[in-house]
């Protein structure tokens, strides 16, 4: 009999109240999804191709955003052959990419989309054990990567995040919301609901980003069978540290998401309006590939009005502390060009305070943390001692559930690469090298670019203020 350390009700209480990252252990032992290794998924997909993002295993001062990666369509069988160095991949889609130099990542793959012809597999993922009845693989996302595969440091505008590690290990570098100003937030490249850091946190340029020294990293290595809770607005950089990794995640909607939707709608309107005056061929430098295209002003205005209307409606009927966590509220938009993590506008939420106000995200008091049942089944991800230029790492072992701390020195990050090496065409090269990592002109330029203006206009601090002013106007 599978006995879990926490009831669904208690687990949900922890997820909704805990404002620091933590690792759940021994909660998914009976989930069929634990068998979702790449070999199994390859058999289920029966030769279906998926898109992989490729980057170089080279350390650089510049974050490697998705706009500077290469992309291939391949089967999981071809991915496995490539990651094992088999000769068969010499003529396949990975033939131009040496495994010793490149990593590959099939990220943000909606399970509802890639397994749309096999809906029975959705029930292999059982978020009901975490207090969210009805939430399954249909409301979850699949991640498959090779060693070195990574996601640039960013925060998600919406919800909190539950991440199940299935195969291999991933290292998570997390920073609290109060560190936002130390991470130099930017909306370029643009993707809906993701705010990126200009800092390559595994190899920071401290001359350009000196405030990064003040940040506090929480680092944990997630092993198979463990579930990581990423609280709302926590920054995270994620890297695969084993030859093959598989993860499954689900974003849990929160009441505080609603004002974030208004901010996202404003951001999108500005980005699309200003960039519509640019040469469309430059789009890959600011619009993340998952965005597909810039939507029209009319559509963006409709979304903004819906977001504002839903916000005001909730203010009239809200019940403090109520979380919007039903599976219907988590419905994924898999067949549209909207951002991969966008939630339905109709999902009722309450307002949130400004992202950039450190006081809006206070560290939980000691008495509050004492109420959380930390122990072998719920491991708190603790702050790490921060050296001048690099962070150490911590590991949560899958069998015993102990949190182990270790220092790995200054060279554990081997996952970044130079933009020039990964540009998909020579046409982009000149334009890409006219911008540095924060999309500002390099020293040889004498004039500001559109991206410079856009980066300032859609700065999260500016957008938060605009949203507050807009909502005040509507209340009057």
C-alpha positions in Angstrom: 0.0 0.0 0.0 1.3 3.4 -1.0 1.1 5.7 2.1 2.0 9.3 1.4 3.5 11.6 4.0 0.9 14.3 3.4 -2.8 14.3 2.6 -3.9 16.1 -0.5 -5.4 18.8 1.7 -2.3 19.3 3.7 -0.1 19.3 0.6 -2.3 22.0 -1.1 -2.1 24.1 2.1 1.7 23.9 1.9 1.8 24.7 -1.8 -0.5 27.7 -1.4 1.2 29.1 1.8 4.9 28.4 1.5 6.8 31.4 0.1 10.1 29.6 -0.2 11.2 26.7 -2.5 11.0 23.2 -1.1 11.3 19.6 -2.3 8.5 17.1 -1.7 9.8 13.5 -1.3 7.9 10.2 -1.3 4.7 11.8 -2.8 4.6 10.2 -6.3 5.7 6.6 -5.8 2.6 5.2 -7.4 2.5 7.6 -10.4 2.7 5.8 -13.7 4.5 8.9 -15.0 7.6 7.8 -13.1 8.1 5.4 -15.9 8.2 8.1 -18.5 11.9 7.8 -19.4 12.9 8.8 -23.0 13.0 5.2 -24.2 9.4 4.7 -23.0 8.2 8.0 -24.4 9.8 7.2 -27.7 7.8 4.0 -28.0 4.6 5.8 -27.1 5.1 8.6 -29.7 5.8 6.0 -32.4 8.2 8.1 -34.5 6.4 11.4 -34.0 8.9 14.3 -34.3 9.2 17.1 -31.8 11.2 20.3 -31.8 14.6 20.5 -30.0 16.4 23.7 -29.1 20.2 23.4 -29.4 23.0 25.4 -27.8 26.7 25.2 -27.2 28.2 23.9 -24.0 30.4 27.0 -23.8 30.5 29.4 -20.9 30.0 33.1 -21.8 29.1 36.3 -20.0 25.9 36.6 -22.1 22.8 34.5 -21.3 21.8 32.2 -24.1 18.3 33.2 -24.9 16.0 31.1 -27.2 16.4 33.7 -29.9 20.0 32.8 -30.3 19.6 29.0 -30.5 19.3 26.6 -33.4 16.3 24.3 -33.8 15.7 20.8 -35.3 12.7 18.5 -35.7 13.6 15.0 -34.5 12.2 11.8 -33.0 13.1 10.8 -29.5 14.8 7.7 -31.0 17.1 10.0 -33.0 17.7 12.1 -29.8 18.7 9.1 -27.8 21.0 7.9 -30.6 22.6 11.3 -30.7 23.0 11.6 -26.9 24.7 8.2 -26.9 27.1 9.0 -29.7 25.7 6.4 -32.1 27.0 6.5 -35.7 23.4 6.4 -37.0 22.9 10.1 -36.0 25.6 11.2 -38.5 23.0 11.4 -41.2 20.0 12.5 -39.0 18.7 15.9 -37.9 21.5 16.1 -35.3 24.3 15.4 -37.8 25.5 19.1 -37.7 25.8 19.1 -33.9 28.6 17.4 -32.1 27.2 16.0 -28.8 30.4 16.9 -27.0 29.9 20.5 -27.9 26.1 20.9 -28.0 23.1 20.3 -25.8 19.5 19.7 -27.0 16.3 20.6 -25.2 12.7 19.7 -26.1 11.2 22.2 -23.6 7.7 23.5 -22.9 6.0 20.5 -24.7 2.3 20.5 -23.7 1.4 16.9 -22.9 -2.1 17.6 -24.2 -0.7 18.5 -27.6 2.0 15.9 -28.2 -0.2 13.1 -26.9 -3.5 14.4 -28.3 -4.2 11.1 -30.0 -3.5 9.2 -26.7 -5.5 11.0 -24.0 -5.5 8.0 -21.7 -1.8 8.8 -20.9 -2.9 12.0 -19.2 -3.9 10.0 -16.1 -0.3 8.9 -15.5 0.2 12.3 -13.9 -1.8 12.7 -10.7 -1.7 16.2 -9.3 -4.7 15.3 -7.2 -2.3 14.0 -4.7 -1.1 17.6 -4.2 -4.7 18.8 -3.6 -5.7 19.7 -7.1 -8.4 17.2 -8.1 -8.9 16.7 -11.8 -5.5 18.1 -12.7 -3.5 15.6 -14.7 -1.0 15.4 -17.6 -3.5 17.3 -19.7 -2.6 20.4 -17.6 1.1 19.7 -17.6 4.2 20.3 -19.6 7.0 17.9 -20.6 10.7 18.7 -20.7 13.4 16.4 -22.3 17.0 17.4 -22.4 20.6 16.3 -22.7 23.5 17.2 -20.4 23.9 21.0 -20.3 20.5 21.8 -21.6 19.3 24.9 -19.8 16.6 27.6 -19.4 17.8 31.2 -19.0 17.3 32.8 -15.6 13.7 34.2 -15.5 10.6 34.5 -13.4 7.1 33.5 -14.4 4.5 36.2 -14.1 1.7 33.7 -13.3 1.2 31.1 -10.6 3.5 28.9 -8.7 5.2 25.9 -10.2 5.3 22.1 -9.3 8.0 20.2 -11.0 8.3 16.4 -11.0 11.7 15.0 -11.9 11.3 11.7 -13.8 14.7 10.8 -15.4 18.2 12.2 -14.7 18.9 15.2 -12.5 18.5 18.9 -12.9 20.1 21.7 -10.9 17.9 24.6 -10.0 19.3 28.0 -9.1 16.6 30.0 -7.4 16.5 33.7 -6.3 13.8 35.3 -4.1 11.5 38.0 -5.5 13.3 40.5 -3.3 16.4 40.0 -5.5 14.6 41.3 -8.6 16.6 44.5 -8.9 19.9 42.6 -8.5 19.1 40.4 -11.5 18.5 43.3 -13.9 15.1 42.2 -15.3 14.3 42.7 -19.0 11.4 41.8 -21.4 13.7 41.4 -24.4 13.6 38.8 -25.8 9.8 39.0 -25.3 7.6 36.1 -24.4 4.3 36.4 -22.7 4.6 35.9 -18.9 8.3 35.5 -18.7 10.6 38.2 -17.3 14.3 37.4 -18.1 17.5 38.4 -16.2 20.2 40.1 -18.2 22.8 38.3 -16.1 24.3 34.9 -17.0 24.0 33.7 -13.4 26.6 30.9 -13.8 29.2 33.3 -15.2 28.1 36.8 -14.2 29.6 39.9 -15.7 30.1 41.8 -12.5 31.5 44.9 -14.2 28.2 45.4 -16.0 25.9 44.0 -13.4 27.6 44.8 -10.0 24.3 44.6 -8.0 24.2 40.8 -8.7 26.7 40.5 -5.9 23.8 41.3 -3.5 21.7 38.4 -4.7 21.1 35.2 -2.7 21.0 31.9 -4.5 19.1 28.9 -3.4 20.5 25.9 -5.3 19.2 22.4 -5.3 19.7 19.3 -7.4 16.4 17.6 -8.1 16.5 13.8 -8.5 13.9 11.4 -9.9 10.8 11.0 -7.8 11.1 14.4 -6.2 8.8 17.3 -6.7 10.1 20.9 -6.5 7.8 23.8 -5.4 8.8 27.0 -7.1 6.8 29.8 -5.3 5.3 32.7 -7.1 7.8 35.2 -8.7 10.9 33.2 -7.7 13.6 33.6 -10.3 15.1 30.3 -11.6 17.8 29.1 -13.9 17.6 25.3 -14.7 20.3 23.1 -16.1 20.4 19.3 -16.9 23.4 17.6 -15.3 22.9 14.1 -16.5 23.1 12.7 -20.1 19.3 12.6 -20.4 16.7 14.3 -18.3 12.9 14.2 -18.2 10.7 16.5 -16.2 7.0 17.2 -15.9 5.6 20.4 -14.5 2.3 22.2 -13.9 1.7 25.9 -13.2 -0.8 26.3 -10.4 -3.0 29.4 -10.7 -3.1 31.9 -7.8 -5.4 34.7 -6.8 -2.6 37.2 -7.3 -2.2 36.3 -11.0 -5.0 38.7 -12.1 -3.1 41.9 -11.9 -0.2 40.2 -13.6 -2.5 39.5 -16.6 -3.2 43.2 -16.9 0.5 44.0 -16.9 1.2 41.3 -19.5 -1.5 42.7 -21.8 0.0 46.2 -21.5 3.5 44.8 -22.2 2.3 42.9 -25.3 0.5 45.9 -26.7 3.7 48.0 -26.4 5.9 45.4 -27.8 3.8 44.6 -30.8 3.0 48.3 -31.5 6.6 49.5 -31.5 8.0 46.4 -33.2 5.5 46.6 -36.0 7.5 49.6 -37.4 10.6 47.4 -37.6 11.8 45.2 -40.4 10.0 41.8 -39.8 13.3 40.0 -40.5 14.6 41.4 -37.2 11.8 39.7 -35.3 14.0 36.8 -34.1 16.1 39.2 -32.0 13.2 40.2 -29.7 10.3 37.7 -30.1 10.9 34.3 -28.6 10.2 31.4 -31.0 7.3 30.1 -28.9 5.4 33.4 -29.4 5.1 32.4 -33.1 4.0 35.9 -34.2 3.1 39.4 -33.1 -0.6 39.7 -32.6 -2.6 42.6 -34.0 -3.4 45.7 -32.0 -7.1 44.9 -32.1 -6.5 41.5 -30.5 -4.1 42.9 -27.9 -6.7 45.6 -27.0 -9.4 42.9 -26.6 -7.2 40.9 -24.3 -6.3 44.0 -22.2 -10.0 44.9 -21.8 -10.9 41.3 -20.8 -8.1 41.3 -18.2 -9.2 44.6 -16.7 -12.8 43.6 -16.7 -12.1 40.3 -15.0 -9.9 42.1 -12.4 -12.6 44.6 -11.5 -15.2 41.9 -11.4 -13.1 39.9 -8.9 -12.6 43.0 -6.8 -16.3 43.2 -6.3 -16.8 39.5 -5.4 -13.4 38.3 -4.1 -13.0 36.2 -1.0 -9.6 36.9 0.6 -7.2 33.9 0.5 -9.2 31.9 -2.0 -7.0 30.3 -4.7 -8.2 29.6 -8.2 -6.9 26.1 -8.5 -9.5 24.1 -10.4 -8.5 22.1 -13.4 -10.8 24.1 -15.6 -8.9 27.3 -14.6 -5.7 25.6 -15.7 -6.9 25.0 -19.2 -3.9 25.2 -21.6 -4.0 27.2 -24.8 -2.2 24.7 -27.0 -3.7 25.7 -30.3 -3.1 29.4 -30.3 -0.1 31.7 -30.8 -0.4 33.0 -27.2 2.3 32.4 -24.7 2.8 28.8 -23.5 2.0 29.6 -19.9 -0.9 32.0 -20.3 -3.9 31.3 -18.2 -7.6 31.9 -19.1 -8.6 35.5 -18.4 -11.8 34.3 -16.8 -9.8 32.6 -14.0 -10.7 34.8 -10.9 -7.8 36.3 -9.1 -7.0 39.1 -6.7 -4.7 42.0 -7.1 -1.0 41.8 -6.3 1.5 44.3 -5.1 4.3 45.7 -7.4 6.8 43.1 -8.4 9.7 45.4 -7.7 8.8 46.3 -4.2 10.9 44.1 -2.0 8.5 44.7 0.9 5.8 43.0 -1.1 7.5 39.7 -0.7 8.5 39.5 3.0 10.6 36.6 4.2 8.3 34.3 6.2 8.5 34.8 9.9 10.0 32.1 12.1 6.6 31.3 13.6 5.1 30.9 10.2 7.8 28.5 9.0 7.3 26.5 12.2 3.9 25.6 11.0 5.3 24.0 7.8 6.1 20.3 8.4 9.7 20.3 7.1 11.4 17.0 7.5 12.5 14.0 5.4 9.4 14.3 3.2 9.5 18.1 2.7 13.0 19.6 2.3 13.4 23.3 2.5 15.7 24.8 -0.2 18.0 27.0 2.0 20.0 30.1 0.9 23.5 29.5 -0.2 26.6 31.3 0.9 27.4 33.7 -1.9 30.9 34.2 -3.0 32.0 37.2 -5.1 31.4 35.7 -8.5 29.7 32.4 -8.1 27.3 30.2 -6.1 27.8 26.8 -4.7 25.3 24.0 -5.0 23.1 21.8 -2.8 21.6 18.4 -3.5 18.5 16.7 -2.3 19.0 12.9 -2.6 16.1 10.9 -3.9 16.3 7.9 -1.6 16.9 9.4 1.9 15.5 12.8 1.3 18.4 14.6 3.0 19.6 18.0 1.8 23.3 17.9 1.2 25.4 21.1 0.8 28.6 21.3 -1.1 30.7 23.9 -2.8 31.7 23.2 -6.4 33.9 26.3 -7.0 33.5 28.7 -9.8 33.3 26.5 -12.9 30.3 24.2 -12.5 28.3 26.1 -15.1 29.2 24.8 -18.6 26.0 25.5 -20.4 26.2 29.0 -22.0 27.4 29.9 -25.4 28.0 32.9 -27.6 25.2 34.3 -29.7 27.3 34.4 -32.9 28.0 30.6 -32.7 24.3 29.7 -32.7 22.7 32.2 -35.2 20.7 30.3 -37.7 21.7 32.5 -40.7 24.3 35.0 -41.6 21.6 37.6 -42.3 21.0 37.8 -38.5 24.7 38.0 -37.5 25.3 41.7 -38.1 22.0 42.7 -36.4 22.7 40.4 -33.5 26.1 41.9 -32.8 24.9 45.4 -32.9 23.3 44.6 -29.5 24.9 43.4 -26.3 23.3 41.2 -23.6 21.0 43.9 -22.3 19.9 44.9 -25.8 21.6 48.3 -25.6 23.9 49.7 -28.3 27.5 48.5 -28.3 30.2 51.1 -27.9 30.5 51.6 -31.7 26.9 52.8 -32.0 26.1 56.5 -31.9 22.3 56.3 -31.8 19.7 54.5 -29.7 17.9 51.5 -31.3 14.3 50.6 -31.1 15.3 47.9 -28.7 16.8 50.4 -26.3 13.5 52.3 -26.2 11.5 49.2 -26.0 13.6 47.7 -23.2 12.9 50.9 -21.1 9.2 51.1 -21.9 8.4 47.5 -21.0 10.7 47.3 -18.0 8.7 45.5 -15.3 8.8 48.5 -13.0 7.3 50.7 -15.6 4.6 48.2 -16.6 3.7 47.7 -12.9 3.2 51.5 -12.5 1.2 51.7 -15.7 -1.1 48.9 -14.7 -1.7 50.5 -11.3 -2.6 53.8 -13.0 -4.8 52.1 -15.5 -6.7 50.2 -12.9 -7.2 53.3 -10.8 -8.6 55.1 -13.8 -11.1 52.2 -14.3 -12.1 52.3 -10.6 -12.9 56.0 -10.9 
